[in-house]
Amino acid sequence: MKRGLRFVGWRADSTSHREKAISALGTTVSLLLVYWTTHLGFGAEGALWVTGSMGATAILVFAMPHGALSQPWPVIGGHVLSATFAVACIHWLPSNPLMAALVVGGSVLVMMYARCLHPPGGATAMIVVLGGPTVADAGYGFVLYPILLDCVIIVCAAMCFNSLFESRRYPLALVKHEVTRAPGIAPEDFEHALKQMNSFMDIQFDDLLRLVELANANAQSKGVALDDLAEGRFYSNGLPGENWSVREVLQVVNRPGRAGRVRYRIVKGRGEGGNGICRASEFVRWARYRVEADESSEAWHRVMPS
């Protein structure tokens, strides 16, 4: 079951209930503004068409404000260029049933070369083809209104709304954090690695460096001491891949004048379901830090020393 969930993309949730509520509120407010603006010129039906693609944009901007696909240029450039390409296609190419697929595929190419890949832009291109006479008659004017105007509304709403919360930055360029070099890894190494992967990564380069820096600092913090061992607590060896393991301490036996003993069971990772007994000093060398289980996400989180 767990392998199947990982295969389809199910993963641990790192966002709080508050963060989820903020994302939903921002999305709702921005779309109300978009719908009202579009309704003025295109009526209820036209507003519903446009709100569909803009709704996907609002989700990215307010639920993933730090993502590369959510930044102002991908939002504005993605929609505007895709809409422009689609209008050109319906004006210069003969109508055929494959037109919708053509404009979406072409929009992807245009957005990637223009460095503004934004998935909802493909939906906007399709709206131009399928939107009927109202959209067709508007021609290139449709690109300016409502597409460009709606994009500007969402971006401005995101800048104002996300600035109210310390955990959010939008756009990312407004806040610069100093990134020191991670030991053994230079920015050029990341550039090389990204080129080797040859795949679009939805994360800002500076955020990637910052993420590695924070993870490295966390990894180098103080490990487990003998006095930290307690029955009922969980400890991890912190190793990557298949060697990762979590043990629960079942019993700690301290014997005067003799080495202490620890009885444990393996609850996760390598050797799961097994148990054992070892010297306390040996267990401390194995344990890198203490962890706790997050039942809501089935993930394990490191417990920082107080």
N, C-alpha and C positions, 0 to 999 in steps of 0.2 A: 504493500500500500504506500509506504513512504517513498520507495523508488519511483512508483508511478506518479506521485505528486510532484517529486522533483523533476521528472521527465516533462510534465506539462507546464512547469514554471512556478509551481506553488513554493513559496519561500517564507521565511520568518518575517514577521511584521515588526518593524522598528519604530513605528509612529505611535504616539500617545492618542488617547481619546480626544484630547483638546486639539491636537494637530489635525485630526480627521474632521472635527467640527469646523475648524477654521477654514480648511480646504473647501468643505461643502458650502459654507456661508459665502466665501469669496466668489465661488463659481456661480452661485445663485444670483447674487447682486449684479455681477458683471453681465450675465445673460439677460437679466431684466432690462438693463440699460440698452443692450444690443437689440433686443426685440422691440423695445419702444422706438428706438431710432430708425430701425428698418421698416417698422410698421407705418411710419409717417409717409414714406414714399412708395412702398410696394404693397401695402395692405397686409391683411392677416396671412394669406397664403404665401406671398413672397417672403414675409418675415419668418415663417416657419421653415422654408427652404434654407435660408441663409443661417438661421440660428442653429441648424443641424451641424454644419461644419464649424461654426464659431463655438458651439458647445464643446466640441472635442478640444479646441484650442484653450478654452477656459479651464478645462480639467487639467491640461498640461501646465498652464501658467499658475494655477492656484494650488494644485495638488503636488506639482513637481517644480516649484519656482527656481530651483537650482539646476535643473536639467539643461543640457545644451539645446535641446529642441524647443525649450520654453522661452528662450531669450528674445528680446524685441526684434532683432533682425530676422531670425527664422519665422517668427509670427507674422510680421508685416511682409517681408520679402516672399515667404512661402505662399501666402494667400494671394498677394498682388500679382506675382509672376505667374502663378498657376492660372489665375483668372484671365490674365492677359493672353497667355498661350491658348487657353481654351476658346476665348472670343475670336482670336485669329483663326483658329482651326474651323470654327463653324462658319466664318465669313469666307474663307478661301478654299475650303475643301468641300467636296460633294457630301451631302448627308448620307449616312449609312449606319446600320445597327452597331457597328464596331467603333463608332466615334467616341463613346464614353470611355472605352478601354484605351483608345489611342491617346486621348487628352490626359488621362491619369498617368499612363506610362511616360508620356512626354514631359509632364509636369515634374515627375520624379527626376528625370534627367536634368531639366532646367534648374531645379532647386539644388541638386547636388553640385552642379558646376558653379552656381551662384553662392554656395556655402550657406544656404538657408533651408536645409531640409526640415520640413514640418509636415507630418502626415496629414493633418486636416486640410492642408493645401490641396491635396489630391481630391478630397471631397468637394472643395470649392470648384475645382475644374469640372467635376462631374455635374455639379449644380448648374453650371453655365450651359452644359449640353442638354440636361434633362429638365431645366427650369421652365421650358415653354416659351410662348411668344413674349411674355413680359420681360424676361431676361434677354432674349434674343434682340428685341427691339431697343433695349437700353444700350446694347453694343459695348464699346469701350467705356462708356459712362458708368456701366455697372461695376467696373474695376474701382472707380473712385468712390462711388456711392451705390451700394452700401459697403462694399468689401473693405476698402482702405479705411473708411471712417470707423467701421466696426472694429477693425484691428487696432486702430489708435485708441478707441474707447477701452478695449480690453487691456492693452498695455498700460495706459494711464491709470486705470482702476487697479491693476496689479501693483504698480509702483506705490500708489497711495495706501492701498490695503495692506500689502505685505510689510510696509515700513512701520506699521503699528506693532509688529511682533519682533522681538529680538532674535528669534530663531530663524527668521526669514530674511533673505536679501534678494531684491529684485530691482533692476537687473544686477547681475553679479559684479559688473564693472563699477558699481557705486561703492563697493566695499573692497578694499585691498588689504589682505593679510600678508604679513611678511612670512615667507616660506624659507626656512633654512634647509640646507642640503641634507637629505637623509643619508646616514652613513653607508658608504659603498654604492649609493645610487645617485646619479646626477640627472638633471632635467633632460640632458641629451640622451640618456639611457631610456627614459620613458618615450621620447620622440621615436627612437629607433624601434622600441618594442611595439608601439602603436602602428608604425608602418609595416612591421612584420606581420601583425595580425590582419591588416588589410580589411578592417571592418569598422563601420561607423560606431563610435562610442558615445553614449549619451551622458557625458560627464565633462565638466570643464577641466582643462589641463591643470590650472592652479589648485583646484579642489582635489584632484588626484594626488598631487604632490603633498598637499596638506594632510590628506587622509593617511598616506604612508608615513608621514612624519609623526602624526599622533599615534598611529599604531605602533611605530617603533619605540616611541617614548613609553608607551604603556607596557610594551614587551620587556623593556629594560628595568622596570620598577622592581622593588624588592620582592623576593620569592617567599616561600613558606618556611617558617621556623618551627622547631620542635614544640614551642609553646603554643603555636597556632593550631595544632592538631586537636580535634575534639570529635567525640562520637556524634554521628548523624550529619556531619558536614561532608561536602563533596569537593573533590580536588581534581584538577586536570593537569596533564603533562605538557599541554600547550604545543604539541607537535603537529605539523601539517599533514594533511592527507589521511591515508589509511592508518597511520601510526597514532593518531589522536585518540585519547581515551579519558574517561571520567570514572573515578573511583569514589565510593562512599565508605567512610570510616565506620566500621561496626563496633569496634572496641579498641581502646588504647590501654595497654597494660604496662604500668611503670613499676619496675622491680628495683628496690634499693641495691646499689652496688652492681647491678647488671643492666645490660642494654634493654631499653624498652621495646615492646612489640606492638604491632598494629595489625588488626584483622580487618579485612576490607572485602568489598565485592565490586565488580566492574559493572557499572550501570549503563555505560554508553561507549561506543567506539570499539576499538580493537580489543578483542577478548570479551565482548559483552556477554553477561550471564555468568562469567567465571568469578572466582573468589580466591583469596590467598591470605597468607600471614608472612610478614617480613619485619625486620628491625625498623624501629622508628626512624633512625638516621637514614636508612635506605629509602623509606617512603618519602622522606623530606627531599632527598636528592631527586626522586622521580617526580614529585609534585612541583609544578611551576607556580601555580596559584590556586586560590579557592574559587569555586564557581557555585552558582545557584541556577536552578531550572526555572524557566518562564513557561508556565503551563499553557498560557494562551497561544504561544507561538512554537512550542516544542523546541525552543532554543536554550542554550546555556550562556549565562552572562558571568563575566568575571566580577568577583566581589573585591572591591578596593579596600585596603586596610584603613581603618579609622585613625 
